[in-house]
Amino acid sequence: MTAPAASEPEVIDSLGHYTLWWRGLIGPAAADRTVLIATNWIRTPRLPVSWGEHVHPDHEMLWGSDGKVGVQVAGREYWVPASYGLWIPAGVPHSACAVSGTGFNCTWVDRERSPVSATEPVLLPMSPLLVDLLDHLRIDTTTPERRRRAEEFALDLLEPDARGPLSVPRPTSAAARRVADAVLAELTVPRTAEEWAGEFGMSARSLNRAFVAETGLAFGQWRVRARMAMAATLLDQGRTVASVARQVGYRNSSAFIAAYRRTTGASPAQHRQHMTHVT
């Protein structure tokens, strides 16, 4: 495989088509083109980890997160919910990051056999049956015939959820992006727009103008959306509403519940009911 041009995203092989190191990562079962699905578990070390912009020749699904995993696609930020898989279609350039100590699964699905036709990231419910099947397919000792039957069954269970992932648009200019990255790293910090702007040598007016032009949202609206996107992930992890409210920067639950309802169209309780239904 030839090295990509500097302006192009790196192509990272997914089902072991070319690179020996990637075959070793996902196991002997993916040593040739006979597999339809391959999964591996990734645990970040004691430092945050980021992966630059890249593409996979097959579909990728990130799931089972027990920390904070963010994916950037076409200028938007997506968080990986605990009870869902975030589906990234084959060939879609994306980058990713994870906080220290985060664990999550990467599953690759053959692009020719996938029942999911989405052209942008979507959520897939991770039912216990689907999780068990993907775990079963990590084992390389099964016969090719039995593996193929399990893969076909798993493919039948891949179905996008009606709700879309709550994404956060990312600013495009260097100055506004520095502010956005700082806010995302410290969602609990109760700073005003003036304080955030001043820290990065901007005026509040120029900061707000940049966010409106580059994300379609005023800075305050953008920060609320970022908080609610993270809140959805934390709710999926089973955290209490009061705990989630504190972790995304709200001093009381009632203000958080109102903001969550305005942003998502559902209350945290309704979110939990939906999550319980799909899992």
C-alpha positions as a printed Julia matrix, in Angstrom:
279×3 Matrix{Float64}:
   0.0     0.0    0.0
   1.54    3.29  -1.07
   1.9     6.13   1.39
  -0.9     8.71   1.1
  -0.17   12.26   0.0
   0.35   14.73   2.82
  -3.0    16.4    2.13
  -4.94   13.15   2.27
  -6.11   11.28   5.4
  -4.1     8.22   6.3
  -5.65    4.91   5.23
  -5.64    2.55   8.2
  -6.52   -0.98   7.24
  -9.46   -2.5    9.06
  -9.99   -6.19   8.28
  -6.37   -7.14   7.73
  -6.36   -6.66   3.98
  -2.78   -5.41   3.71
  -0.8    -4.56   6.82
   0.74   -7.28   8.98
   0.73   -5.16  12.14
  -3.01   -4.58  11.84
  -3.65   -8.28  11.31
  -1.77   -8.97  14.5
  -3.83   -6.39  16.38
  -7.21   -7.88  15.53
  -6.16  -11.52  15.6
  -5.49  -14.48  13.32
  -9.14  -14.72  12.27
  -8.65  -11.55  10.23
  -5.5   -12.76   8.49
  -7.29  -12.89   5.15
 -10.42  -11.58   3.44
 -12.67  -14.36   4.71
 -13.93  -12.53   7.81
 -16.87  -10.13   7.76
 -16.48   -8.76  11.3
 -13.45   -8.22  13.54
 -13.28   -6.55  16.96
 -10.51   -5.49  19.28
 -10.46   -3.79  22.68
  -8.44   -0.61  23.13
  -7.37    0.8   26.5
  -5.66    4.17  26.54
  -2.65    4.63  28.84
  -2.4     7.19  31.61
  -2.27   10.02  29.1
  -4.89   11.24  26.62
  -4.59    9.64  23.17
  -5.5    11.09  19.79
  -5.62    9.63  16.31
  -5.17   12.02  13.39
  -7.48   12.14  10.41
  -7.7     8.75   8.72
 -10.1     6.46   6.85
 -10.88    2.75   6.92
 -11.75    0.67   3.85
 -14.5    -0.99   5.93
 -17.14    0.31   8.32
 -16.07    1.03  11.89
 -18.21    0.89  15.02
 -16.97    2.2   18.39
 -18.85    0.81  21.4
 -18.62   -0.33  25.0
 -16.87    2.82  26.18
 -16.14    3.15  29.89
 -14.63    6.6   29.53
 -14.75    9.53  27.15
 -14.18    8.88  23.44
 -14.7    11.66  20.93
 -14.83   11.35  17.15
 -14.51   14.27  14.74
 -16.19   13.96  11.35
 -16.66   16.79   8.83
 -16.18   19.49  11.44
 -18.51   17.93  14.02
 -17.72   16.28  17.34
 -19.45   13.04  18.39
 -19.24   11.28  21.75
 -19.47    7.49  22.0
 -22.4     6.56  24.3
 -21.94    3.55  26.58
 -25.05    1.63  25.44
 -24.76    2.41  21.73
 -22.28    1.91  18.97
 -21.16    4.94  16.99
 -21.12    3.78  13.37
 -18.58    5.44  11.06
 -19.15    4.52   7.4
 -16.3     3.16   5.32
 -14.22    5.78   3.56
 -15.38    8.67   5.78
 -12.37   10.72   7.01
 -12.38   11.07  10.78
 -10.12   11.67  13.75
 -10.58   10.56  17.35
  -9.43   11.19  20.89
  -9.84    9.49  24.25
  -9.09   10.62  27.79
  -6.54    8.68  29.83
  -7.68    5.3   31.09
 -10.56    4.99  28.64
 -11.48    1.57  27.28
 -13.6     0.88  24.22
 -14.22   -1.63  21.46
 -13.5    -1.16  17.75
 -15.52   -3.39  15.44
 -14.94   -3.42  11.69
 -17.61   -4.66   9.32
 -17.05   -5.63   5.69
 -18.29   -2.74   3.55
 -19.81   -5.07   0.93
 -21.92   -7.08   3.38
 -23.1    -4.44   5.83
 -26.87   -3.91   6.18
 -26.3    -0.3    7.36
 -26.49    2.15   4.46
 -25.75    5.37   6.38
 -23.36    7.84   4.77
 -22.63    9.72   8.01
 -22.21    8.63  11.65
 -25.27    7.01  13.23
 -26.06    5.29  16.53
 -26.69    1.55  16.74
 -28.24    0.02  19.88
 -25.89   -2.51  21.47
 -28.26   -5.22  22.64
 -26.88   -7.9   25.0
 -27.26  -10.45  22.19
 -25.2    -8.35  19.77
 -22.52   -7.76  22.41
 -22.32  -11.52  23.13
 -21.98  -12.29  19.42
 -19.2    -9.75  18.9
 -17.39  -11.12  21.94
 -17.82  -14.65  20.56
 -16.31  -13.57  17.25
 -13.1   -12.51  18.99
 -12.33  -16.22  19.42
 -10.27  -17.56  16.56
 -10.62  -21.28  17.28
 -14.12  -21.67  15.82
 -14.5   -23.28  12.41
 -14.93  -21.05   9.34
 -18.48  -22.35   8.84
 -19.56  -21.62  12.42
 -17.87  -18.24  12.34
 -19.69  -17.27   9.15
 -23.08  -18.22  10.66
 -22.33  -16.1   13.74
 -21.22  -13.2   11.55
 -24.4   -13.35   9.48
 -26.48  -13.36  12.67
 -24.57  -10.35  14.01
 -25.09   -8.48  10.74
 -28.84   -9.0   11.09
 -28.73   -7.22  14.46
 -27.06   -4.07  13.12
 -29.84   -1.52  12.83
 -29.5     2.26  13.24
 -31.43    3.87  16.05
 -34.15    6.4   15.28
 -32.41    9.12  17.28
 -29.3    10.57  15.74
 -26.08   11.1   17.67
 -25.96   14.46  19.42
 -23.0    16.06  17.71
 -21.21   19.31  18.4
 -20.05   21.48  15.45
 -16.39   22.45  15.67
 -15.13   25.94  14.78
 -12.81   26.14  11.8
 -10.54   29.06  12.67
  -7.47   28.41  14.84
  -8.43   30.96  17.51
 -12.02   29.76  17.96
 -10.92   26.12  17.88
  -8.46   26.72  20.72
 -11.31   28.09  22.82
 -13.57   25.17  21.85
 -10.95   22.59  22.77
 -10.38   24.26  26.14
 -14.12   24.34  26.88
 -14.55   20.68  25.92
 -11.7    19.74  28.25
 -13.27   21.64  31.16
 -17.05   21.56  30.81
 -17.53   22.12  34.54
 -15.65   25.44  34.55
 -18.22   28.25  35.11
 -16.42   30.9   33.07
 -18.26   33.56  31.12
 -17.75   34.17  27.41
 -15.72   37.27  28.33
 -13.4    35.2   30.54
 -12.89   32.49  27.91
 -12.26   35.08  25.21
  -9.83   37.03  27.37
  -7.79   33.91  28.15
  -7.08   33.5   24.44
  -6.58   37.16  23.61
 -10.0    37.76  22.04
 -12.95   39.97  22.81
 -16.27   38.4   23.69
 -17.8    39.98  20.6
 -15.18   38.52  18.23
 -15.46   35.12  19.95
 -19.23   35.06  19.58
 -19.03   36.29  15.97
 -16.59   33.49  15.12
 -18.77   30.79  16.67
 -21.91   32.0   14.9
 -20.11   32.15  11.53
 -18.3    28.81  11.92
 -20.76   26.62  13.86
 -24.14   28.31  13.38
 -24.42   28.72  17.17
 -23.59   31.57  19.5
 -20.83   30.68  21.97
 -23.28   30.18  24.85
 -25.54   27.95  22.73
 -22.54   25.96  21.54
 -21.33   25.36  25.1
 -24.78   24.16  26.17
 -24.88   21.73  23.26
 -21.41   20.44  24.14
 -22.53   19.91  27.72
 -25.68   18.07  26.65
 -23.74   15.83  24.27
 -21.47   14.79  27.11
 -24.48   14.46  29.43
 -26.1    11.95  27.05
 -22.96    9.81  27.2
 -22.85    9.97  31.0
 -26.54    9.09  31.29
 -25.89    6.06  29.09
 -23.2     5.01  31.56
 -25.81    4.83  34.33
 -24.86    8.01  36.21
 -27.55    9.73  38.25
 -29.1    12.92  36.95
 -27.63   14.9   39.86
 -24.16   13.48  39.17
 -24.39   14.21  35.45
 -25.59   17.75  36.13
 -22.51   18.43  38.26
 -20.13   16.84  35.75
 -21.31   19.07  32.91
 -21.25   22.27  34.93
 -24.73   22.71  36.48
 -25.12   23.48  40.15
 -28.66   22.1   40.39
 -30.54   19.33  38.61
 -33.56   21.42  37.62
 -31.5    23.79  35.46
 -29.75   20.84  33.86
 -33.02   19.01  33.14
 -34.49   22.11  31.51
 -31.4    22.6   29.33
 -31.35   18.93  28.35
 -34.99   19.03  27.32
 -34.51   22.23  25.27
 -31.49   20.77  23.48
 -32.6    17.18  22.84
 -36.4    17.37  22.98
 -36.52   14.82  25.81
 -35.88   14.84  29.54
 -33.04   12.8   31.08
 -35.69   10.4   32.42
 -37.12    9.88  28.93
 -33.59    9.35  27.66
 -33.13    6.58  30.25
 -36.45    4.97  29.3
 -35.39    4.92  25.66
 -31.99    3.47  26.56
 -33.62    0.74  28.68
 -35.98   -0.14  25.83
 -33.29   -0.54  23.19
 -30.94   -2.53  25.46
